[in-house]
Amino acid sequence: TRCAMPVSATLQDCLRQKSSRYEVVYHPYSHTSMETAAAAHIPGDRLAKTVLLEDDEGYVAAVLPTSHAVRLSDLWVKTGRHLVLAREIELRELFKDCDLGALPPVCMAYGMKTFLE
């Protein structure tokens, strides 16, 4: 069954305000970004995933290809910040209108700095 995880209202508003064009890709529900890529027939290096990080300064998002892993030590060097993975409970609180595990790559919609790989 092909279905779509709903696009959050916050993200839709942000994209609309920026006059952005986008396409919703329908795929079966999946548990990981690599499963999503496979289900949507998109190579893992062509689909972005978002990882939420935090430190004493607050939250930031890292957006990288699904096939890649976050290298925290590289981020520490590049940003001068000691970022760590945010906890799941924090994700739910910050992204209230997103399905669990479906973090948008446009985190500026949520007032968050975003690092792109």
N, C-alpha and C positions, 0 to 999 in steps of 0.2 A: 504494500500500500504506500503510495506516495502522498506525503502530506507536507505541510510547511509549518515550521515553528513560527509563531506570530512575530512580526517585527514590532518592537516596542514603540509605544506612542512617543516617548522621548526621542528616540532615534528618528522616527518618521518626521517629527516636527523639525529636528535639526537639519535633516536632509532637504526638507521642503524649504526651509528658510535660506538654505545655501543654493537652492535651485539645482540640486544634485539629481542625476538620473541613476537609477539602479534597477536591478532585476532580482526578483525573488526566485531562488532555485529550489524547486520542490524535491524532497527526498524522504525516504523512510526515517523514522526517529532513530537516532544513534546516540551512543554513550560517550564517544570520543571524537575529537576532530578528525582523526585518521579514518574512522568509520564513516563520518559525514562525507569526507572527500571521496571515499570509495563508493558510497551510496549515490552521490551526486555525479559520479563519473568525472571527477576533477582530480588531476594529479595533486598529491600532497604538497608539492612545492609551489602550487598555484592557488591554494586556498589559505587564507589567513586565519590564525587563531589568536585570541587575546588572553593574556595572562595578567592577572592583577597582582601588583607588588605594593609593598608599603615599607615605610621607615618612620622615623620621628617627625619628618617633614610632611608626611601624608601619603596618599595613594597615588600611584602612577600605573599606567597600563603599558604592557609591552606587546606589540603586534608583530608576529613572525610567521613564516610559513608553517603549516601544519606538520610538515615532516621534520621540523627543527625542534630542538629543546632549548629552553632558556638557559643561558650560561650566566649565573648570577655574578661570578667573579669578573666576567667581562663587563657587565653593567656597572659594577662597583668602580672599575677603573675608568670607564667612559663617562660616568655621571658624577663621580665623587660621592655617591650616596651608598649606604649599606642597605640595599633593598633586599627584602625577603618576600616569600610568597604570602599573600593574604590568606586568611582563613575563610572557609566556605561560608560561615555565618556572616562574615563581613560582606561577601559577595551578594548575599540575599538582601542585606540592608541597603547597600549602595545602588543595586540594580533591581529595584523592586518590581519594575514592569517588564523584566526579562525572565524567560524560563531559566531554571537552574542549569548552569553550565553553558548557557548561550550568551556569552559576553560579547557585546558589539565591538568591532574594531574602531569605531568612531566614538571614543570615550570623551572627547571634548563635549559631546552632547550632555555628558554628566559632570562637566566642569573639571575634567581630569586631564593632566598632562599625559601625552602618549608618546612612547618611543617606538620607532619603526625599525625593523631589521630588513 
